[in-house]
Amino acid sequence: MTTDAIKSHLNVATFKPFVLHLQDGRSLSVKHPDFVAFSPSHREIFLWTAEWTYEFVDLNAITSLEVFRRPSAGNARKAGA
């Protein structure tokens, strides 16, 4: 994964939460763009989690990035019914 690939999803105006899938099978949620910081070398990222802990991740360990899907209006009504 590249720095630019992740940065393209961190635009505050169009931000949508996403998940980073790692080589070791873990998945890390990014729920706000402020929760990600890049190292000076741009080879690692710091990611603050919902539990207010942090992960230090090498970009080479990220296998994919998946944007969260929002439920459609029809599904939201069914869930609330």
Buried (B, 14 or more C-beta within 10 A) or exposed (E): BEBEEBEEBBEEEEBEBBBBBBEEEEEBBBBEBEBBEBBEEEEBBEBBEEEEEEEEBEBEBBEEBEEEEEEEEEEEEEEEE
